[in-house]
Amino acid sequence: MKTLHSYWAYIVLVVLIFTVVNAIIGLVQKKEFTHKEFRLGLFTLITAHIQLLIGLGWYFMSPWYKALKANGGEVMKESAARLLAVEHPLMMIIAIALITIGWSKHKKQVKSEAKFKTFAIFYGLALVLILARIPWSNWF
């Protein structure tokens, strides 16, 4: 489960970066929001939610969750353990909530510029949160 969560994260990250860059380019160049952008945003949403489900499954089986349950004070004192037990899961949930909100809000927009702007803001904020709380030492 941990391996799947780690490898799927690469997919989510690549798709999210591509979607944010595409939204910024579309906004700056005043492009028309097409089915391609719609599908890209939806694919990003789906891959992020799959990652959330995999991550939650792994989290509740992980040693960090067990340590947090057994002695939360000690986990909170140690920055590496706190990152894996609290900060990473919380930030990823918030990031995926932002992606979901961005997806919902973009559907209510009529103009292409507003759709691209919604994706750029919400998906972009999610990308920043994800990049800030990835446990990089575990990835490389």
N, C-alpha and C positions, 0 to 999 in steps of 0.2 A: 504494500500500500504506500509506503514511504517513497519507494522508487517511482511508482506511477505518479505520485504527487509531484515529485521533483522534475520528471520529464515532461509532464503535462504543463508545468509552469513555464517551460521554454516556449511552448506553443502559445499559451495565453499572452506571454510577454511580447512575442513577435507580432501576433495579430493585433494586440492593443496598440503597440507602437505604430504599426502600419495604419491603423484606423485613425489615430490621433494626427499623424502626419498628413494623411489623406484629407482629413477634415480641415486642417489648417491651410493646406494648399487650396482646397475648394473654396474656403472663405476668402483667402487673399486674392485668388484669381477670379472670384465671382463666378464659379462654375455652377452648372445646373446639378441639383441633387437627383441622381438617377437610381435605378434599381440596383446598380453595382454598390453604391454607397449604403443603400438600405440593407442589402445582403451582408455587406461587410460589418455594419453595426450589429446586425442580428447574430452573425457568426461570432463576433467578439463577445456579445452577451451570453451566448450558449456556452462557449468555451470557458468563460469566467465562472459560470454557474456550475459547470461540471467540475472545475477545479475546486470550487467551494465545497461541493459534496465529497470529493475525494479527500480534501483537506480536513473536513470535519470528521470523516471516518478515521483518518490517520490520527488526528489530534486526540480523540478520546481513547485511542489505544496507545498513545505515545508515553514514553517515560516522563516527559515534561508535565503532562496533565496529571499523572500519578503523583509526581513530586509536589505539584501545586496543591493537590488534594491532601497529601500527607502533611506537608509543612510549607504552607504558603509564604510565611515570613522569610524563610531561608531562600526560597526561590526569588522573592522580590529583592533581596539584598544582592544577589549575584546577577550582573547585567546580561551575561550570555544566556543564563537560564530564563531570566525574565523576558528576554527577546523571544525565545522560542515558546514559552508557556503563556505569555500574555500579549506582548506588543505585536508580534507577527500575526497571530490569529485575529486580534481586534482590528488592526489596520486593514487586513485583507477583507474582512467582513464589511468594513466601512467603504473600502474601494469598490467592492462588488455592488454595494448598495448605490454608490454614485453612478456606476455603469447602468444599473437598472433604472435609476431616476432619469439619467440622460436618455436612455432608450425610450422611456415613456413620454418624456417631454418633447423629444424630437418628432414624435408621431402627431402631436397637436399643432406643430408648426406648419404653416402653409408655404412660406417662402423658402427657397433653397438656402439663402444666406442664414436664416434663423436655424435651419436644420444643421448646417455645418457648424455654426456657432455653438449650438447645444452639445453636439458631439465633442467639439474641441474643448469646451469647458469641463463638462462632466467626465468624459473619458480621459481627458488630460489630467484632471485632479486625481482620478483613480490611478493613473500611471505614476504620478509623483508619489502617492502614498505607497504603492506597491514597490517602487524602486527604493524608497526610504526604509522599508522594513523587510526586505528580502534578507534572509540570513546568508549573506554572501560567502562567509567562511565555510558554510556547509555545501555551497554550490561548486566551489572550485577546489 
